[in-house]
Amino acid sequence: MYIAEGLGICIFPIELHFNINNKIPSPLHFRYTQKGDTIYAMFLTWPPGGNLLLGAPVTGSQTSISMLGYNGTLTWKPQSRKGVTISLSGIGFAQMPSTLAWTLKLERLQNIE
């Protein structure tokens, strides 16, 4: 069970049906989990330059990406075949929901099993 403290969000029960094959080398450590049609990407290191590249998700025109605890809008760009680059550079330190770990919520991806 994952609980976003103070946000009223609990990711439980967890279904592990999302095919994760993140073949993009990265110094960042992140984990994926799934609840229904929603994928959560949790990471423990803020990406250098503020851009986070996830190699597994396949986005579509209805895809929505947000950060738990952050009320602003995230900008993102799909990669050519698979993956997405998410810009986090617009989030100021005072706006960060945490300084230890962050969770992205990816909804309506094309490669949900």
Secondary structure as GFF3:
##gff-version 3
##sequence-region A 1 113
A	DSSP	beta_strand	2	4	.	.	.	ID=ss1
A	DSSP	beta_strand	9	11	.	.	.	ID=ss2
A	DSSP	beta_strand	30	35	.	.	.	ID=ss3
A	DSSP	beta_strand	38	43	.	.	.	ID=ss4
A	DSSP	three_ten_helix	48	50	.	.	.	ID=ss5
A	DSSP	beta_strand	51	54	.	.	.	ID=ss6
A	DSSP	beta_strand	64	67	.	.	.	ID=ss7
A	DSSP	beta_strand	75	78	.	.	.	ID=ss8
A	DSSP	beta_strand	84	87	.	.	.	ID=ss9
A	DSSP	three_ten_helix	93	95	.	.	.	ID=ss10
A	DSSP	beta_strand	102	107	.	.	.	ID=ss11
###
